[in-house]
Amino acid sequence: MEHKTGFAPNILLIMADQMAAPALPVYGHPITKAPHLEALAASGVVFDAAYCNFPICAPSRQSMLTGRYASAIGAFDNACEFPASNPTLVHRLGLLGYHTSLAGKMHFVGPDQLHGYAERLTTDIIGADFVLTPDWRDGEHSNPAGATVRMVLQSGSCRRSLQIDYDDEVEHCALQKLWDLARAPQARPFFLTVSFTHPHSPYTASQAHWARYEGEAIDLPSVPAMALERMDAMSRWLQVQRHADRVALSDEQLRTMRRAYYAMISYVDDKLGRIRDVLTQTGLDRDTVVIFLADHGEMAGERGMWFKSSFFEWSARVPMIVSWPGHFVPRREPRPVSLIDLLPTLLELGSGEPPAIEVPIDGHSLVPLLRDPAAGWTHPVIAEFTGEGVRAPCRMLRRGRYKYIYTHGHPDQLYDLAADPKELSDLSAQPGHADLTAALRAQALRDWHPDEITREVLASQQRRLLVQRALRAPQSAATSWAYRARADDERRYVRTGKASDAKARKRFPYIEPPA
């Protein structure tokens, strides 16, 4: 298929990992330093209410690349195989004539490590096997990634870390690819994905970026820690699984974590600046759509919670900025959108017309919103969670100003984000909100059956746990599924075992983890 105007733009997708929209100056944060993101925002459309569709890495990315809700493709947790039979955005752009490249993290699980990309410029930082499979039968004890509040206690600066090793390599390869594309121009447009692992936990920032916040009055969480009995069921499950109910952090420890997190954001921001500088130097900026987003957010101590997996704003709301000067007028878009909308959006940009989708998707093209602020948009946002830490299927629906949260077998939650942006007043049981709660519940559960999903999740976990035991047995001759860009990739990054342990060992200077 040719672009109907005869011109198809290049597309540069830049991703961060675990970057919360509320932590960015673009979204009103007063302390974090991210001038290059602010410059990108000034040249593009900023989506003020963009959400991931599953607040952990692998299912969020699988959902984004297929344009499907995670439960529709069996992406239940961070160790679910991404089948090669799933058509992705990348497959479709390839059919439109795009040259497709990936530099960085995509957390593909299973033997297919390309999923439509013609080339990968780096390996992945994380392994591709089933080692991160949770086991709901273990309840609160299932924590295959090893992410606990202990990681917060290790926050601070470092000279080097596994994540710095990785993201520096990703940047180098991405910049080299842009120079190569500029020096050998082809008739084909390119789709280049550059995906960094910062500011993912652990919260260890380079000394240079840590120093940028010297003397800054680092803020404490806007919502203090809550006692378990005041929390909803989903939050209680996550707190217990992460041992956050066992440790009371001091204000100093909270500020240290947040300073490191902000410094890690600044580290990614610098890389964005250098990428855009090469675009400008090569002249590629004139014909390239630049998209910046994250796979999910980070609670950063809000409500006493850490990491992701929650539907609260710091965990589920992500940055999304689309810049194409001369084509999209810079502005802010307040209506809720989500990452599954990326696939139809980029296909419409790549083909010049609304795409014909032969395999069903759940997302909707954002091109009308990008071109016209008066365009209609009534699509709700849906997010799901069935990963480690919870014990039953959970779903969120954002429609207009309201956010509804369903936790199977437990009370509903309903928040009015316009009146209550900190999500402190649950309206679901308050007088006058029964009809709205029931309507949002019905919409959230339409074509989504929690009892059936529970059976599917449990069966999937047991299959993968058995295969993983067999693959790691002493007599097994199994080989790694991880993509290998260099001969020593298997030794340099996380391949099996707990990622938290591997990252801690690679920190320099090494800090003995607290008991």
Secondary structure, DSSP 4 states (H G I P E B T S, - for coil): ---TTS---EEEEEEESS--GGGSGGGT-SS---HHHHHHHHTSEEETTEE-SSSSHHHHHHHHHHTS-GGGGT--STT----TTS--HHHHHHHTT-EEEEEE-----SS---TT-SEESS--SS--SSTT---GGGGGG--TT---THHHHT-EEESB-HHHHHHHHHHHHHHHHHHHHHHS--SS-EEEEEE--TTPSS-EEEHHHHHTTTT--PPPPSS----GGGS-HHHHHHHHHTTTTS----HHHHHHHHHHHHHHHHHHHHHHHHHHHHHHHHTGGGGEEEEEEES----TTGGG--SS-S-SHHHHEE-EEEE-TTTS--EEE-S-EEGGGHHHHHHHHHHSS----SS--S----HHHHH-TTS---PPEEEEE-STT-SS-EEEEEETTEEEEEETTS--EEEETTT-TT-----TTSTT-HHHHHHHHHHHTTT--HHHHHHHHHHHHHHHHHHHHHHTSTT------S--SSTTHHHHS--SS-HHHHHHHT-BS--PPP-
